[in-house]
Amino acid sequence: MARMTSSDRPLLNRRLAEFGTTIFAEMSALALRTGAINLGQGFPDTDGPEEVREAAVRALRDGRGNQYPPGPGIPELRTAIAAHQQRRYGLSVDPDTEVLVTAGATEAIAASLLALVEPGDEVIALEPYYDSYAASIAMAGGTRVPVTLRPGEGRFRLDLDELRDAVTDRTRLLLINTPHNPTGTVLTREELASIAELAVERDLLVVTDEVYEHLVFDDAEHIPLASFPGMRDRTVTISSAGKTFSFTGWKVGWITASPALVTAVRSAKQYLTYVSAGPFQYAVAEALALPESYFTGFRADMLAKRDVLAAGLEEAGLAVYRPSGTYFITADIRPLGESDGIAFCRALPERAGVVAIPTAVFYDHQDMGAPFVRFAFCKQRHVLEEAAARLKNAGR
C-alpha cells in the first residue's frame, strides 16, 4: 500500500477543513468593491465616548500598558469588572482569582473551549451561532451539537425539550449566547432557569457569551446564567468592551468564573495571545465606571436605530423579527418571492447598494436558515435611513 507523503497531505489541519474565508470578509470586500452601505459586519461607524478614548491616550502617554501587562489583566480592569458584576447583577466576583482579561470575547470563547473540551466531547450550541463557536469547538476536537432556535410569534424561540433531548453521556458543555447573535433573542428568566436545572442535573459545564448584555430592548431583561442556583461554579461568563463602548478594534474582553475555571481557561489563553491591549485595558476600566446615564443613553440610541431600520425593511417588503437585544435584525426574504439568502446577499449590493449577511452560514442545518438575512443597525441614523431608501429597490 502506498504511503501518504507530506505533499499528499492537505496543508490545513483537518479539524478546520470546513472553515474557509469568513462570510464577513467576503461581504465586506463586496461592499468595498461596489460602494454599498455595509450593514453586514457588526461594527459601529462612530467611536465611543470621548472620555474613554482620552483615557487610552492618557495611558499611552503615561507609559501604562505600553509593555506587557499582567497575564490575567491589569488590576484596575479586573477590579472594575468585578464591581460591574456586583453592581449590575449582585454577583460577587474576586478580581484576583475569578476574572481573566482576554483579547476580545472571541479569544475568551476559544480559550474556554480549548481548556474545557477534549476530543470526543460534545458541545451543544444554539443554532444559528456566531461563526467562531464552530471553529473553536473544532480546534478543541469536540463535536458540535446544534439546537435550533425557531421563529414563532415574532421571535426566535428555544425548544427546551429539544435542548434536553440533545444532551447525551458525551455532552461536556453548553455554549449559550444571550442576547443572541444573530437572531436578537434574549432568553427569558424561565428559559434560563430550565437551562440551569438541566446543567445541574446532568453535571454540565456552561460557557455563556453575554457581550450584548447592555443592549436589551422593550421588556427584555438580561440575566446572567451564573446567577441561578447551582451555576456559580460551573459557568464561564464572557463579555467585552467592544459592543458596549463602540471600540471594537481594541479587543478587550474578559471572563468571570470560579477560581478553578479561571485557572483552566488561563492555561489555554496564555499560549494564544499571552497578553494584549495594555493601554486600552486602563481605558476600559474607566469605561465600566461610567454613570448609568451612559448605558441608558446608549441603549435608547440603539433602540431608535433598530426601529428606523426595521421600518425600512418592512417597507421594502421583508418580514422582520424585531430583536429584543443585540444590534442586529433578522429578516425573512420569502415575502419578496426569494428563498436563498446567500444568493440574495451576494446580489443585494448591485441590486440595492446594501450589504447584509446570509444567516444560513451560521447553521449546521442550512435549510433552516436559508430564507433569513441579518442586518446590523449600529450605524449612524442617516446611514440607516439611506440604506432603508435603497432597500426599497430590493423587491423590484
Buried (B, 14 or more C-beta within 10 A) or exposed (E): EEEEEEEEEEEEEEBEEEBEEBBBEBBBEBBEEBEBBBBBBBBBEEEBBEEBBEBBEBBBEEEBBEEEBEEBBBBBBBBBBBBBBEEBBEBEBEBEBBBBBBBBBBBBBBBBBBBBBEEEBBBBBBBBBBBBBBBBBBBBBBBBBBBBBEBEEEBBBBBBEEBBEBBEEEBBBBBBBBBBBBBBBBBBEEBBBBBBBBBBEEEBBBBBBBBBBBBBBEEBEBBBBBBBEEBBEBBBBBBBBBBBBBBBEBBBBBBBBBEEBBEBBBEBBBEEBEBBBBBBBBBBBBBBBBEEEBBEEBBEEBBEBBBBBBBBBBEBBBBBBBBBBBBBBBBBBBBBEBEBBBEBBBEBBEBBBBBBBBBBBBBBEBEBBBBBBBBBBBBEEEBBBBBBBBBEEBBE
